[in-house]
Amino acid sequence: MGKFKFEKCDIEGLYVIEPTVFGDKRGYFMETYNSEEFKEAGLDMVFVQDNQSSSTRGVLRGLHYQKEHTQGKLVRVLSGEVYDVAVDIRKDSKTYGQWFGVKLTAEKKNMFYIPEGFAHGFYVLSETAEFAYKCTDFYDPSSEAGIMWNDPKINVQWPIPEGEEPNISDKDAAHPAFSDDIYLNY
């Protein structure tokens, strides 16, 4: 029996992944990654870097990507909950410019795989959230780029309560609008 349930999303390459959790009165155990099972599901990647962040309610990070040294990411929440978003920026993709979002929670322990060729971001729904992700390439500050989080052309439906503004870094607030010049060849 597989330890993971792989759900293909409407945008090719994106997967929501649910691990099997073995629990009892002492707590729980689960695998968060197994290269053989991922390969059987068509996810044959090599991870080279693990990252972790902590954020408070209302923080919005993104939408990020790297122009070179593009990164596939396997993301999950260790504590709290976030709304996670991927935007397809693969120029020749039939879903170019479209987005997909999923709620990731520590309670559910679900994960989201975002391959190379996507911009990525998340919005924190809980008081705090610990966010972890595995990457298929190393972070390269000279290659980092982003798209405006609230770009009307993409129109991500962030679950931001009416009357509230997200907490965004100055760098993220300065990202350009989406245009046909924003793409990665995949």
HELIX and SHEET records of a PDB file:
HELIX    1   1 SER A   35  GLU A   40  1                                   6    
HELIX    2   2 PRO A  141  SER A  143  5                                   3    
HELIX    3   3 ASP A  170  ALA A  173  1                                   4    
SHEET    1   A 6 PHE A   4  LYS A   8  0                                        
SHEET    2   A 6 TYR A  15  PRO A  19 -1                                        
SHEET    3   A 6 MET A 111  ILE A 114 -1                                        
SHEET    4   A 6 LYS A  73  SER A  79 -1                                        
SHEET    5   A 6 THR A 128  CYS A 135 -1                                        
SHEET    6   A 6 GLN A  49  THR A  56 -1                                        
SHEET    1   B 2 PHE A  22  ASP A  24  0                                        
SHEET    2   B 2 GLY A  27  PHE A  29 -1                                        
SHEET    1   C 5 TRP A  99  THR A 105  0                                        
SHEET    2   C 5 GLU A  81  ASP A  88 -1                                        
SHEET    3   C 5 PHE A 118  VAL A 124 -1                                        
SHEET    4   C 5 LEU A  60  GLN A  66 -1                                        
SHEET    5   C 5 GLU A 144  GLY A 146 -1                                        
END                                                                             
